[in-house]
Amino acid sequence: MKPIDNKKRRTWWAVPFIAIIGLTLYGCPSQQNLAGSSDAAQKVYVAPGEHDEFYGMFSGGYSGQMTVYGLPSGRHLYTIPVFSQAPVSGYGYSEETKPMLQTTHGFIPWDDAHHPEMSQTDGVPDGRWIFINANNTPRVARIDFANFQTAEIIEIPNAAGNHASPFVTTNTEYISAATRFSIPMDEETLENQDVSISSYAENFKGTLSFIKVGEEGEMNIDFQILVPGFNYDLSHAGKGPSADWSFFTSYNTEEAHTLLERNASRNDKDFIAAVNWRKAAELVANGEGREIPAPHYRNYMDHNEQRAKSELVETVTVIDPIENPGIIYYLPTPKSPHGVDVDPSGRYIIGGGKLSSVLPVHSFEKMIEAIENEDFEGEVDGIPVLNYDSVIHAEVENAGIGTLHTEFDGKGYAYTTAFISSEVVKWSLETFEVVDRIDTYYSPGHLMIPGGDSMQPEGKYLVALNKITKDRYLPTGPELFHSAQLIDISGDKMELLLDFPTDGEPHYAQGIAADIVKERQIRFYQLEENNHPAATKTEADTRVERDGNNVHVYMTTIRSHFAPDNIEGIKVGDKVYFHVTNLEQDWDVPHGFAMLGARTAELLIMPGETRTLVWEPQKPGVYPFYCTDFCSALHQEMQGYARVSPAGSNVPISYGTGN
Amino acid sequence: MKPIDNKKRRTWWAVPFIAIIGLTLYGCPSQQNLAGSSDAAQKVYVAPGEHDEFYGMFSGGYSGQMTVYGLPSGRHLYTIPVFSQAPVSGYGYSEETKPMLQTTHGFIPWDDAHHPEMSQTDGVPDGRWIFINANNTPRVARIDFANFQTAEIIEIPNAAGNHASPFVTTNTEYISAATRFSIPMDEETLENQDVSISSYAENFKGTLSFIKVGEEGEMNIDFQILVPGFNYDLSHAGKGPSADWSFFTSYNTEEAHTLLERNASRNDKDFIAAVNWRKAAELVANGEGREIPAPHYRNYMDHNEQRAKSELVETVTVIDPIENPGIIYYLPTPKSPHGVDVDPSGRYIIGGGKLSSVLPVHSFEKMIEAIENEDFEGEVDGIPVLNYDSVIHAEVENAGIGTLHTEFDGKGYAYTTAFISSEVVKWSLETFEVVDRIDTYYSPGHLMIPGGDSMQPEGKYLVALNKITKDRYLPTGPELFHSAQLIDISGDKMELLLDFPTDGEPHYAQGIAADIVKERQIRFYQLEENNHPAATKTEADTRVERDGNNVHVYMTTIRSHFAPDNIEGIKVGDKVYFHVTNLEQDWDVPHGFAMLGARTAELLIMPGETRTLVWEPQKPGVYPFYCTDFCSALHQEMQGYARVSPAGSNVPISYGTGN
């Protein structure tokens, strides 16, 4: 359809609620827009010895991790431990990594990771870092592309269910976080939050958070904006003309607190919040806002000491829109919008109205005009509500049922997922008309085009991240991996190339040309730069020291032995710290360290790295330890023994190698 | 070469040790035996909507889990949680699954899973179960193909490093386990194991364990055989004529206890132990052997109550070969043999002499003859050592350097991996001559042909499980996934088709035709058969009950709400049990349950299933919970709140949904 003549606009979005519910049974599309099978096979095949063209960085969803896929092959290349313990490498079990999972609720071994988002320079992904949010216990993590490891995790206070996160501004000045579930807030004390749930409308509030990103990537909460007790769902920063703004969808503007599937689906429109983050930041820099108690942890990898550290931050600065007008406006948007996406030009703001029959496209230009004209239809808690008719630019018709997310190809087209009608719909940013559509198997949530939410998309592939799997792969019992589909978008018509299963539940993904990331990577850690307090850099320095009931083993590994590999003098009741330094200085020569009966995971130790495993033996005996990562032809010989004597025994500490 | 004329045989296996060490630098093969790229692409492409031909069941190695890949696509279809905590589903965190990880050393959240092995009937994989060993804290698990979940884990006492496990006899009468690391054993008391490591030769012993498998798959240790303090590395049962026997490789017959890479590589020959398990079992059934204290756990999923239970078994029966001759013999085998593999006819026993330049093939027929003739060259701890010359059938020359494992294609050929020369070598079971070889990238450990260690291999594909990855994929920092390579073995010449990365470190894998497994599967749990004590089968039965400081929430999930979804009356200091029953009765409709600040993982609850999360809130407030698995168009609305009041508060328990 054409851009809207506001006078003639009809309310397309009033889809009957019952119909939506009925469609949740997901009728399966019956035909596939398949590329010729032979053609598709060639397009996704990456021959042995060759590399994929793109890194696909997928959120793990309820795995809490980030998973790395090669595109177009769909191969699962790696899993980056982020918010959950990873027995496979000892992340969240080793002494060096446990601080990374510290929160004000204690050590939390799991979270629900939703949206990877790469750092940008001038609106283009730059391959430095990739951020990801924790939805359950609100946090944001930063992963360093240099080593594909989690470098930092910051907790978000005054929020619950951090879903609209962590989307970056065009020069990575800020990343977003927000309340999905509003909670009782008493700004003065923070203590008086024991209120009845039924007092929701009165006591529950939300916050939109702006996390400042430093030169080295370090994250600090610069300010939070107090907002009404809605649910905030997704966000995206503006670009180009709109680069100073960030946008957040909301639902549950009904402020329901029970049975939301019914009670939060009543209003015909909810809101997109438009935040002038640059103005808000200036206000805060000038002393506006209130510093309130809001304890939260910032955990970071100390690269010098090669171990994570936790620091508790006590306060946060909160801005109330009532006291600071001009920083936030609401754009009415049909109906329970989910995604909010800004096109590469920065001119259009698209809301994924999941219960709407049209896809609303707001105009940034019209929004600014309406703000200047004070063209408001009302106000909520100090936040002006703009007139829908004044800001809407187009309503895309026939964009599917249950529209959720939109990405862009940089060639003038947008691609939107429709969850209920199970399809991806391609439409024009000129005519706002649908030009192509392709069935997905089955209901897609997010979609991803490499660079597809930036100013410079690479419009070659699109990945649909589907929520329902059923019969797409060989069955694996009641539980199935979720399914992704790779679609060729290089031509006029979309072509389905490949189904590939995905670990956890990837909500969103980001893609980047491999060359950008490859260049920045390190392949092992320099031993001479390892300043871990327990690092042991030569075999001559290996030793075992007793300190009361703590026994510290300063151990090294090199193909194919441990030093020391015979240890005596440990007693029941001791806490034994194995500080293991991998002396290798070559790529892809990790060693593992496992101890029989240890109530923790193994250590997987990269070349040049030190990791610590704690062992509290329960009974006397001689216990073997060994290398878990097949490191050489004589890997099976890489073992040792630790003798445990009864408490009170007088066996002295002794140790050796190769006697 | 021809079968050996013993008189003329030369000692090919005396490879200088230093040369081996030098080769551990893994020179990279420079050419690839690649199938035409177009041809290979077609062969591995599984078009959207189609299914892979084979299930590949891969061990996760240091992930502790089992991973499922589709073949020929190489797609990662699923991960089965076995020995390690799995934050992704709550395995090892939920109350129902924690007992599965109980050991006599306490709750252990991790292990190192090495060898998947499918149940067999008449020597052919039957698709009922798949077993896998834990190498670190010795255990064996049984996974049910009906639901791809771990059904049982049994601990192995009197052993350390259970590596030569869990290989099945041809009708799954027994599965094997064994000491990799020998340990001090005092049969009488089991207490007096606090001995000096340097007394190894005197005090350290090993055991070979035979686990009996019942009709329903239940595992019990029937007996253990006392053996000298060597390292036992791998095993395989015989077949056909040799079906009553099992074979175990040993290394470290030097009985070194330090720097084994040097000290355990001195002997020119180590041993393959041949055990007549049927005879041993008869002896035990007739009251032979000694019952000794050997506490160990047997953990199993109670399918009626849908939760794991632990039972402690106090003793085990041990047979000493000195007292019970005729059950075990040693076959001298060059040099530090790793794998031991029996060909489909059951006539040949192949030892993977990892430091040997020839691949030794023993004859079962000659072995029996030598036993009958008492053709012994000596004896170790009551175990006769057969004459090498009397039992050897052939020495395959030019089979590569660092030969480890052999599988079979059922068409008269064997395929052996060579770790150091990085190749797979195909040789004839008629002529014992090498007929083809293909480079691998890089050093392969095990290899897998579907059914390739059974009496009925399906000789279409071979998977090489490589240990060194380096440049095979887009780099992911210092840590890389290990790499598998799919090779077409349907023709005379092997053809490399595909590289695919693998999660953890797959040591071994098994493959099975998809149809056999598909037929046996369930897609969801019947709600009416759920007899979990805390199951809540209708929304009307949902409730919250206080019992002292324990609060039990009997909760249900159905698209798209929890009942109850508002809970009050919880106090700081309470332990809250969320018993969540998923009322759905359809395939692929799990719901998740996550609680802000819970110091545990989420629950992922399959249809018809009940799972329990424990939450100990630390401070007053109102905390949201929500569904973590995108279940419907209104999934984002699937949430609730729990109010926590201070300890001593008089807020009564109350709850509701949809008020």
Contacts between the chains, C-beta under 8 A, distances in Angstrom:
chain1	res1	chain2	res2	distance
A	20	B	633	6.1
A	20	B	634	7.9
A	21	B	634	7.9
A	23	B	633	7.4
A	24	B	559	6.5
A	24	B	632	4.6
A	24	B	633	5.3
A	24	B	634	7.5
A	32	B	48	6.3
A	32	B	49	6.1
A	34	B	47	6.8
A	34	B	48	6.4
A	37	B	45	7.2
A	37	B	47	5.0
A	38	B	42	6.6
A	40	B	45	7.1
A	40	B	47	6.9
A	41	B	41	4.5
A	41	B	42	5.2
A	41	B	44	8.0
A	41	B	45	3.5
A	41	B	47	7.8
A	42	B	38	6.6
A	42	B	41	5.2
A	44	B	41	8.0
A	44	B	45	7.2
A	45	B	37	7.1
A	45	B	40	7.1
A	45	B	41	3.5
A	45	B	44	7.1
A	45	B	45	6.9
A	46	B	499	8.0
A	47	B	34	6.7
A	47	B	37	5.0
A	47	B	40	6.9
A	47	B	41	7.8
A	48	B	32	6.2
A	48	B	34	6.4
A	48	B	441	7.0
A	48	B	472	7.6
A	48	B	485	6.7
A	48	B	496	5.6
A	48	B	497	7.9
A	48	B	498	6.6
A	48	B	499	4.4
A	49	B	32	6.1
A	49	B	34	8.0
A	49	B	441	7.2
A	49	B	472	7.3
A	49	B	499	7.5
A	51	B	473	6.7
A	51	B	474	5.2
A	52	B	473	7.4
A	52	B	474	5.5
A	55	B	474	6.1
A	60	B	88	7.4
A	61	B	628	7.2
A	61	B	629	7.9
A	62	B	88	5.9
A	62	B	89	7.9
A	62	B	592	5.6
A	62	B	594	7.6
A	62	B	602	5.5
A	62	B	604	6.5
A	62	B	628	4.4
A	62	B	629	6.5
A	63	B	87	6.6
A	63	B	88	4.1
A	64	B	87	5.5
A	64	B	88	7.5
A	68	B	476	5.8
A	70	B	473	6.4
A	70	B	474	5.6
A	74	B	75	7.0
A	75	B	74	7.0
A	75	B	473	7.1
A	75	B	500	5.7
A	75	B	501	5.7
A	76	B	76	4.8
A	76	B	481	7.5
A	76	B	501	6.2
A	76	B	503	6.9
A	77	B	473	5.3
A	77	B	474	6.0
A	77	B	476	5.7
A	77	B	481	6.1
A	77	B	501	5.4
A	78	B	476	3.9
A	78	B	479	7.2
A	78	B	480	7.2
A	78	B	481	5.6
A	78	B	501	7.6
A	79	B	503	7.0
A	84	B	87	3.7
A	84	B	88	7.5
A	84	B	601	7.1
A	85	B	85	6.4
A	85	B	87	5.8
A	85	B	109	7.8
A	87	B	63	6.6
A	87	B	64	5.5
A	87	B	84	3.7
A	87	B	85	5.8
A	87	B	109	6.2
A	87	B	110	4.2
A	88	B	60	7.4
A	88	B	62	5.9
A	88	B	63	4.1
A	88	B	64	7.5
A	88	B	84	7.5
A	88	B	503	7.7
A	88	B	504	5.5
A	89	B	62	7.9
A	89	B	479	7.1
A	93	B	109	7.3
A	93	B	110	7.3
A	103	B	597	7.4
A	105	B	596	7.6
A	105	B	597	3.4
A	105	B	598	8.0
A	105	B	599	7.1
A	105	B	618	6.0
A	106	B	597	7.8
A	106	B	599	5.3
A	106	B	618	6.7
A	107	B	599	6.4
A	108	B	597	7.2
A	108	B	598	7.4
A	108	B	599	5.9
A	109	B	85	7.8
A	109	B	87	6.3
A	109	B	93	7.3
A	109	B	599	7.1
A	109	B	600	6.7
A	109	B	601	6.1
A	110	B	87	4.2
A	110	B	93	7.3
A	110	B	600	6.9
A	110	B	601	3.7
A	110	B	602	6.0
A	112	B	592	7.9
A	112	B	594	5.9
A	112	B	602	6.8
A	112	B	628	5.2
A	135	B	594	8.0
A	135	B	628	8.0
A	136	B	594	4.6
A	136	B	595	7.6
A	136	B	596	5.9
A	136	B	602	7.5
A	136	B	626	7.8
A	136	B	628	7.7
A	137	B	596	5.6
A	137	B	597	5.7
A	138	B	596	8.0
A	146	B	477	7.1
A	147	B	477	4.0
A	147	B	478	6.0
A	148	B	476	4.7
A	148	B	477	3.7
A	148	B	479	7.2
A	149	B	477	6.5
A	160	B	596	5.5
A	160	B	623	7.2
A	160	B	624	4.9
A	161	B	596	7.4
A	161	B	624	5.7
A	161	B	626	6.5
A	161	B	639	7.7
A	180	B	624	7.9
A	180	B	636	7.9
A	181	B	596	7.9
A	181	B	624	3.7
A	181	B	626	7.3
A	181	B	639	6.2
A	181	B	641	7.6
A	183	B	621	6.9
A	183	B	622	5.7
A	183	B	623	8.0
A	183	B	624	7.3
A	184	B	621	6.8
A	184	B	622	5.4
A	191	B	620	7.5
A	193	B	620	6.1
A	193	B	621	4.2
A	193	B	622	6.6
A	194	B	620	4.0
A	194	B	621	6.6
A	194	B	622	7.8
A	194	B	643	6.8
A	194	B	644	7.0
A	194	B	645	4.8
A	194	B	646	6.5
A	194	B	649	7.2
A	194	B	651	7.7
A	195	B	622	6.8
A	195	B	643	7.5
A	196	B	568	6.8
A	196	B	643	7.1
A	197	B	566	4.8
A	197	B	568	6.4
A	197	B	622	6.1
A	197	B	641	4.9
A	197	B	643	5.6
A	198	B	566	7.7
A	198	B	659	7.6
A	204	B	622	7.6
A	231	B	636	7.4
A	233	B	636	6.4
A	251	B	636	6.9
A	251	B	637	7.7
A	252	B	637	7.6
A	257	B	566	6.5
A	257	B	641	6.3
A	258	B	565	5.3
A	258	B	566	5.0
A	258	B	640	7.4
A	258	B	656	6.7
A	258	B	657	6.2
A	258	B	658	5.5
A	258	B	659	5.7
A	259	B	561	5.6
A	259	B	565	6.5
A	259	B	657	6.0
A	259	B	658	3.6
A	260	B	561	7.6
A	260	B	634	7.8
A	260	B	637	3.7
A	260	B	638	7.5
A	260	B	639	6.2
A	261	B	560	4.5
A	261	B	561	5.4
A	261	B	634	4.3
A	261	B	637	4.4
A	261	B	638	6.8
A	262	B	658	7.1
A	263	B	658	7.5
A	264	B	637	5.4
A	265	B	634	7.0
A	265	B	637	7.1
A	336	B	636	8.0
A	336	B	637	8.0
A	338	B	636	6.9
A	354	B	633	6.3
A	354	B	636	8.0
A	355	B	633	7.7
A	402	B	633	5.0
A	419	B	633	5.5
A	420	B	633	5.4
A	441	B	48	7.0
A	441	B	49	7.1
A	443	B	633	8.0
A	445	B	630	5.8
A	467	B	630	4.4
A	468	B	588	6.2
A	469	B	588	5.8
A	470	B	587	6.2
A	470	B	588	5.0
A	472	B	48	7.6
A	472	B	49	7.3
A	473	B	51	6.7
A	473	B	52	7.4
A	473	B	70	6.4
A	473	B	75	7.1
A	473	B	77	5.3
A	474	B	51	5.2
A	474	B	52	5.5
A	474	B	55	6.1
A	474	B	68	8.0
A	474	B	70	5.6
A	474	B	77	6.0
A	474	B	514	5.3
A	474	B	517	7.8
A	474	B	518	7.0
A	475	B	518	6.2
A	475	B	521	5.5
A	475	B	523	7.2
A	476	B	68	5.8
A	476	B	77	5.7
A	476	B	78	3.9
A	476	B	148	4.7
A	477	B	146	7.1
A	477	B	147	4.0
A	477	B	148	3.7
A	477	B	149	6.5
A	477	B	521	5.9
A	477	B	522	6.8
A	477	B	523	7.6
A	478	B	147	6.0
A	478	B	522	6.8
A	478	B	523	6.1
A	478	B	524	5.2
A	478	B	525	6.7
A	478	B	587	7.3
A	478	B	588	7.9
A	478	B	590	7.5
A	478	B	606	4.1
A	478	B	607	6.6
A	478	B	609	7.7
A	479	B	78	7.2
A	479	B	89	7.1
A	479	B	148	7.2
A	479	B	590	6.5
A	479	B	604	7.2
A	479	B	606	6.1
A	480	B	78	7.2
A	480	B	588	5.5
A	481	B	76	7.5
A	481	B	77	6.2
A	481	B	78	5.6
A	485	B	48	6.7
A	496	B	48	5.6
A	497	B	48	7.9
A	498	B	48	6.6
A	499	B	48	4.4
A	499	B	49	7.4
A	500	B	75	5.7
A	501	B	75	5.7
A	501	B	76	6.2
A	501	B	77	5.4
A	501	B	78	7.6
A	503	B	76	6.9
A	503	B	79	7.0
A	503	B	88	7.6
A	503	B	503	7.9
A	504	B	88	5.5
A	505	B	628	7.6
A	505	B	629	6.3
A	505	B	630	6.5
A	507	B	630	7.6
A	514	B	474	5.3
A	517	B	474	7.8
A	518	B	474	7.0
A	518	B	475	6.2
A	521	B	475	5.6
A	521	B	477	5.9
A	522	B	477	6.9
A	522	B	478	6.8
A	523	B	475	7.1
A	523	B	477	7.6
A	523	B	478	6.1
A	524	B	478	5.2
A	525	B	478	6.7
A	559	B	24	6.4
A	559	B	261	8.0
A	560	B	24	8.0
A	560	B	261	4.5
A	561	B	259	5.6
A	561	B	260	7.5
A	561	B	261	5.4
A	565	B	258	5.3
A	565	B	259	6.5
A	566	B	197	4.8
A	566	B	198	7.7
A	566	B	257	6.5
A	566	B	258	5.0
A	568	B	196	6.8
A	568	B	197	6.4
A	587	B	470	6.2
A	587	B	478	7.3
A	588	B	468	6.2
A	588	B	469	5.7
A	588	B	470	5.0
A	588	B	478	7.9
A	588	B	480	5.5
A	590	B	478	7.5
A	590	B	479	6.5
A	592	B	62	5.6
A	592	B	112	7.9
A	594	B	62	7.6
A	594	B	112	5.9
A	594	B	135	8.0
A	594	B	136	4.7
A	595	B	136	7.7
A	596	B	105	7.6
A	596	B	136	5.9
A	596	B	137	5.6
A	596	B	138	8.0
A	596	B	160	5.5
A	596	B	161	7.4
A	596	B	181	8.0
A	597	B	103	7.4
A	597	B	105	3.5
A	597	B	106	7.8
A	597	B	108	7.2
A	597	B	137	5.7
A	598	B	108	7.4
A	599	B	105	7.1
A	599	B	106	5.3
A	599	B	107	6.5
A	599	B	108	5.9
A	599	B	109	7.1
A	600	B	109	6.7
A	600	B	110	6.9
A	601	B	84	7.1
A	601	B	109	6.1
A	601	B	110	3.7
A	602	B	62	5.6
A	602	B	110	6.1
A	602	B	112	6.8
A	602	B	136	7.5
A	604	B	62	6.6
A	604	B	479	7.2
A	606	B	478	4.1
A	606	B	479	6.1
A	607	B	478	6.6
A	609	B	478	7.7
A	618	B	105	6.0
A	618	B	106	6.8
A	620	B	191	7.5
A	620	B	193	6.1
A	620	B	194	4.0
A	621	B	183	6.9
A	621	B	184	6.7
A	621	B	193	4.2
A	621	B	194	6.6
A	622	B	183	5.8
A	622	B	184	5.3
A	622	B	193	6.6
A	622	B	194	7.8
A	622	B	195	6.8
A	622	B	197	6.0
A	622	B	204	7.6
A	623	B	160	7.2
A	623	B	183	8.0
A	624	B	160	4.9
A	624	B	161	5.8
A	624	B	180	8.0
A	624	B	181	3.7
A	624	B	183	7.2
A	626	B	136	7.9
A	626	B	161	6.5
A	626	B	181	7.3
A	628	B	61	7.2
A	628	B	62	4.3
A	628	B	112	5.2
A	628	B	135	8.0
A	628	B	136	7.7
A	628	B	505	7.6
A	629	B	61	7.9
A	629	B	62	6.5
A	629	B	505	6.3
A	630	B	61	8.0
A	630	B	445	5.8
A	630	B	467	4.4
A	630	B	505	6.5
A	630	B	507	7.6
A	632	B	24	4.6
A	633	B	20	6.1
A	633	B	23	7.3
A	633	B	24	5.2
A	633	B	354	6.2
A	633	B	355	7.7
A	633	B	402	5.0
A	633	B	419	5.5
A	633	B	420	5.4
A	633	B	443	8.0
A	634	B	20	8.0
A	634	B	21	7.8
A	634	B	24	7.4
A	634	B	260	7.7
A	634	B	261	4.3
A	634	B	265	7.0
A	636	B	180	7.9
A	636	B	231	7.4
A	636	B	233	6.4
A	636	B	251	6.9
A	636	B	336	8.0
A	636	B	338	6.9
A	636	B	354	8.0
A	637	B	251	7.7
A	637	B	252	7.6
A	637	B	260	3.7
A	637	B	261	4.4
A	637	B	264	5.4
A	637	B	265	7.1
A	637	B	336	8.0
A	638	B	260	7.5
A	638	B	261	6.8
A	639	B	161	7.7
A	639	B	181	6.2
A	639	B	260	6.1
A	640	B	258	7.4
A	641	B	181	7.6
A	641	B	197	4.8
A	641	B	257	6.3
A	643	B	194	6.8
A	643	B	195	7.5
A	643	B	196	7.0
A	643	B	197	5.6
A	644	B	194	6.9
A	645	B	194	4.8
A	646	B	194	6.5
A	649	B	194	7.2
A	651	B	194	7.7
A	656	B	258	6.7
A	657	B	258	6.2
A	657	B	259	6.0
A	658	B	258	5.5
A	658	B	259	3.6
A	658	B	262	7.1
A	658	B	263	7.5
A	659	B	198	7.6
A	659	B	258	5.7
